[in-house]
């Protein structure tokens, strides 16, 4: 069994990472290029448009997940500070002999 260790959270570093994730979560789908309307490639264009729509939906979900993780990072940093401050107040005046 491994020895117990203290769970440490550096709120500023956590917030910095969360800010980076928040910036990375911004997503703007690119404009679709004009596709040829030639009947000989109509099936290909249809499948290509479906693939582009699928990739766009996946990208939107990935960016939404990244934004969620960023919000969780901010919440973790806030909770760590709140807990640390509350513990500091609760143990204020205690002395270890």
Residue frames as qw, qx, qy, qz and C-alpha x, y, z in Angstrom:
[[0.000, 0.890, 0.456, 0.000, 0.00, 0.00, 0.00],
 [0.412, 0.469, -0.035, 0.780, 1.38, 3.40, -0.91],
 [0.242, -0.334, -0.480, 0.774, 1.75, 6.07, 1.75],
 [0.126, 0.850, 0.502, -0.102, -0.95, 8.69, 1.98],
 [0.370, 0.065, 0.152, 0.914, -0.25, 11.90, 0.15],
 [0.127, 0.594, 0.340, -0.718, -1.85, 15.30, 0.26],
 [0.434, 0.627, 0.556, 0.332, -4.03, 16.26, -2.66],
 [0.227, -0.524, 0.006, 0.821, -2.60, 19.57, -3.81],
 [0.404, 0.730, 0.478, 0.274, -4.20, 21.99, -6.21],
 [0.298, -0.247, 0.059, 0.920, -2.39, 25.09, -7.40],
 [0.313, 0.731, 0.521, -0.310, -5.35, 27.40, -8.07],
 [0.151, 0.778, -0.232, -0.563, -3.44, 29.83, -10.27],
 [0.083, -0.293, 0.852, 0.426, -1.93, 27.07, -12.41],
 [0.286, 0.390, 0.874, -0.047, -5.33, 25.37, -12.62],
 [0.289, 0.801, 0.283, -0.442, -6.95, 28.63, -13.71],
 [0.043, 0.630, -0.525, -0.570, -4.21, 29.18, -16.28],
 [0.157, -0.013, 0.943, 0.292, -4.85, 25.74, -17.77],
 [0.276, 0.601, 0.715, -0.227, -8.60, 26.35, -17.67],
 [0.209, 0.779, -0.046, -0.590, -8.13, 29.66, -19.52],
 [0.014, -0.392, 0.766, 0.509, -6.10, 27.85, -22.19],
 [0.193, 0.266, 0.941, 0.085, -8.83, 25.24, -22.54],
 [0.255, 0.722, 0.455, -0.455, -11.48, 27.93, -22.67],
 [0.169, 0.673, -0.355, -0.626, -9.66, 29.65, -25.52],
 [0.040, -0.190, 0.910, 0.366, -9.22, 26.33, -27.33],
 [0.280, 0.393, 0.854, -0.194, -12.93, 25.58, -26.96],
 [0.338, 0.620, 0.040, -0.707, -13.96, 28.47, -29.20],
 [0.433, 0.113, 0.810, 0.379, -15.24, 27.01, -32.45],
 [0.441, 0.597, 0.009, -0.670, -16.46, 28.59, -35.62],
 [0.757, 0.245, 0.587, 0.150, -17.34, 26.21, -38.41],
 [0.184, -0.303, 0.465, 0.812, -15.62, 27.12, -41.66],
 [0.578, 0.480, 0.002, -0.660, -17.70, 28.22, -44.59],
 [0.774, 0.168, 0.600, 0.111, -18.53, 25.44, -47.02],
 [0.100, -0.350, 0.552, 0.750, -16.87, 25.72, -50.37],
 [0.677, 0.396, -0.050, -0.619, -19.05, 25.78, -53.43],
 [0.569, -0.083, 0.810, 0.119, -19.47, 22.27, -54.77],
 [0.137, 0.155, -0.654, -0.727, -19.81, 21.43, -58.42],
 [0.643, 0.231, 0.391, -0.617, -23.33, 20.79, -59.60],
 [0.394, 0.360, -0.730, -0.427, -22.26, 18.40, -62.32],
 [0.886, -0.120, 0.029, -0.446, -24.59, 15.36, -62.32],
 [0.803, 0.283, -0.512, 0.115, -21.65, 13.02, -62.88],
 [0.357, 0.209, -0.661, 0.626, -20.27, 13.84, -59.41],
 [0.503, -0.516, -0.082, -0.689, -23.59, 14.39, -57.62],
 [0.880, -0.349, -0.322, -0.015, -23.27, 11.23, -55.51],
 [0.650, 0.081, -0.334, 0.678, -19.73, 12.15, -54.51],
 [0.025, -0.433, 0.115, -0.894, -20.77, 15.70, -53.58],
 [0.696, -0.506, -0.216, -0.462, -23.68, 14.34, -51.50],
 [0.876, -0.255, -0.316, 0.261, -21.37, 12.02, -49.57],
 [0.461, 0.244, -0.234, 0.821, -18.76, 14.75, -49.19],
 [0.281, -0.538, -0.002, -0.795, -21.38, 17.14, -47.77],
 [0.832, -0.459, -0.247, -0.191, -22.48, 14.45, -45.31],
 [0.787, -0.048, -0.305, 0.534, -18.87, 13.91, -44.24],
 [0.183, 0.395, -0.153, 0.887, -18.35, 17.64, -43.75],
 [0.548, -0.560, -0.108, -0.611, -21.54, 17.87, -41.69],
 [0.893, -0.321, -0.300, 0.097, -20.38, 14.92, -39.57],
 [0.621, 0.112, -0.268, 0.728, -16.95, 16.46, -38.98],
 [0.093, -0.512, 0.045, -0.853, -18.53, 19.79, -38.10],
 [0.731, -0.533, -0.186, -0.384, -20.85, 18.14, -35.57],
 [0.869, -0.191, -0.291, 0.351, -17.94, 16.20, -34.02],
 [0.403, 0.299, -0.193, 0.843, -15.84, 19.36, -33.83],
 [0.356, -0.585, -0.045, -0.727, -18.68, 21.25, -32.17],
 [0.853, -0.459, -0.220, -0.120, -19.05, 18.47, -29.59],
 [0.765, 0.019, -0.271, 0.585, -15.30, 18.31, -28.95],
 [0.154, 0.414, -0.138, 0.887, -15.19, 22.05, -28.40],
 [0.591, -0.576, -0.126, -0.551, -18.25, 21.89, -26.12],
 [0.894, -0.305, -0.277, 0.174, -16.54, 19.15, -24.09],
 [0.561, 0.196, -0.230, 0.771, -13.39, 21.26, -23.87],
 [0.183, -0.553, 0.026, -0.812, -15.42, 24.23, -22.63],
 [0.793, -0.507, -0.217, -0.259, -17.01, 21.98, -19.99],
 [0.827, -0.121, -0.277, 0.474, -13.58, 20.84, -18.79],
 [0.266, 0.399, -0.146, 0.865, -12.45, 24.48, -18.64],
 [0.478, -0.597, -0.062, -0.641, -15.46, 25.38, -16.47],
 [0.894, -0.371, -0.247, 0.041, -14.69, 22.39, -14.23],
 [0.658, 0.149, -0.261, 0.691, -11.10, 23.62, -13.89],
 [0.065, -0.516, 0.104, -0.848, -12.26, 27.05, -12.78],
 [0.729, -0.520, -0.145, -0.422, -14.68, 25.44, -10.31],
 [0.882, -0.148, -0.317, 0.315, -11.92, 23.19, -8.95],
 [0.409, 0.298, -0.256, 0.824, -9.61, 26.15, -8.37],
 [0.347, -0.536, 0.023, -0.769, -12.38, 28.08, -6.62],
 [0.861, -0.408, -0.227, -0.201, -13.32, 25.08, -4.47],
 [0.776, 0.024, -0.355, 0.522, -9.68, 24.46, -3.51],
 [0.155, 0.381, -0.232, 0.881, -9.26, 28.07, -2.40],
 [0.573, -0.503, -0.083, -0.641, -12.56, 28.08, -0.52],
 [0.911, -0.281, -0.301, 0.026, -11.73, 24.83, 1.25],
 [0.634, 0.148, -0.337, 0.680, -8.21, 25.96, 2.08],
 [0.075, -0.463, 0.149, -0.871, -9.47, 29.27, 3.45],
 [0.736, -0.469, -0.151, -0.464, -12.17, 27.56, 5.51],
 [0.887, -0.159, -0.339, 0.269, -9.68, 25.07, 6.91],
 [0.411, 0.306, -0.289, 0.808, -7.28, 27.89, 7.73],
 [0.353, -0.506, 0.066, -0.785, -10.01, 29.73, 9.59],
 [0.864, -0.363, -0.251, -0.242, -11.13, 26.58, 11.41],
 [0.863, -0.146, -0.260, 0.408, -7.63, 25.78, 12.62],
 [0.175, 0.707, -0.180, 0.662, -6.63, 29.36, 13.36],
 [0.436, -0.670, 0.339, -0.497, -5.15, 29.45, 16.84],
 [0.983, -0.182, 0.027, -0.012, -4.44, 25.72, 17.10],
 [0.034, 0.781, -0.623, 0.022, -0.89, 24.90, 17.99],
 [0.935, 0.087, -0.341, 0.026, 0.94, 21.67, 17.45],
 [0.410, -0.788, 0.437, -0.139, 3.11, 20.72, 20.39]]
